[in-house]
Amino acid sequence: MFMAWLCSKNRHNINWHVVLWGVGLQFLFALFIFCSPVGGSLFNWINGAVVKLLSFSQAGTSFVFGPLAVGPGSEGPMGEKSIGFILAFQALPAAVFFSALMSLLYHVGIMQKIIKGFSYIFTQLMRISGAEALGAASNMVVGVEAVFTIRPYLERMTSSELCLILTAGMATIASTVMAIYVGFLKTQFPSIAGHLVSASLLSAPAAIVMSKLLYPEDEKPLTLGQVVAGHYHRSSSWVEAVIKGSNEGVKLVVGIVALLLSFLGLLAMVNWIMSGLTQMTLQQILAFVFYPFSFLMGVPLKDVAIISALLGERAVATELVAYQHLATFISTGAIVNTRSIVIASYALCGFAHIASLAIFMGGIAAIAPERAKDLAKLGFRALLGATLACLMTGAVAGIFN
């Protein structure tokens, strides 16, 4: 928060009510999840439910891809042996299943009720605009698609509101891609699903805090203090909802593959150039930048260098690569301290990287082209806010673990 305050657009106009309530909500959520018997039981239930749902997705994956879908140490339904880990066939297809499931839950109205509940909490307690609260709450469940829920308000949003929408989008993760991260880590870290759900929950108020520190409100939002209704396109039947969700899941998977192919290739090129000039890669340079933050989050000293490297990797190579490498570090024994694993899981849980910035800015600009110029000015400030929000969530997780 001090770093966000230092980088603030106007340090004399910060709404400390929003900041204090945001921090308070993070601690209240964390106390409920980590310290109360009810919260602990709910955490375990959510973790088990997500893992079970992930096992259901394997039915379609095994049928379509056969032996290619069998992960290391597992056997297929017909006794197929694994030929090793293949991202495209063993992790990414789960996103299609979860996308269809989320579409079905939207069709029956369950997700709207959850989003409305959190939106009400943010609006009433933090006194932010209804459009901001709705956008932040939606991003806890879906990714860039969350902007469609606030589509009617984008044109007349203040710059501070837009900054918050961008920050919240990059500080949280979508439920569809969460399945991929669970697939990476469920063997090495069995409670990962519950931790990822609670991380996204904690990061929403953190994103609001960081955004309002970096870009305080200097205008009067149109929906200030109002609880606004989301803009949803309802399918005509549950069958259409499943079809639509599946198709969107396929687009998501193709987008992830395209992103990894291009960004990892470009990163390799940049690292080749930088290695010749500085004898260091971009990830190694960023690891030094994140070193003090990893220490401040509470990571044990012997693991600070590794966690810092993962955070630097997330910033340029996406959280997908960072989570995959986290799983490798755990399985090889490079990280054995549970506290380090938990903090890393929370701090990496967000789309806070360059590729995501382009996706979110492009997505909002496509819906509200008249705001493209404003988005260009806000982009990197929002990316900084999202990164700091994820680190703040990691720090809170470190306090309670």
Secondary structure, DSSP 8 states (H G I E B T S, - for coil): -HHHHHT-S-GGG--HHHHHHHHHHHHHHHHHHHHSHHHHHHHHHHHHHHHHHHHHHHHHHHHHHGGGG--TT-B-TT--B-----HHHHTTHHHHHHHHHHHHHHHTTHHHHHHHHHHHHHHHHH--BHHHHHHHHHHTT-SGGGGGGGGGGGGG--HHHHHHHHHHHHHS--HHHHHHHHHHHTTT-TTHHHHHHHHHHHHHHHHHHHHHHHS---S--TTBT----------SSHHHHHHHHHHHHHHHHHHHHHHHHHHHHHHHHHHHHHHHHHS--HHHHHHHHHHHHHHHHT--GGGHHHHHHHHHHHHHHHHHHHHHHHHHHHHHTS---HHHHHHHHHHT-S--SHHHHHHHHHHHHHH-GGGHHHHHHHHHHHHHHHHHHHHHHHHHHHHT-
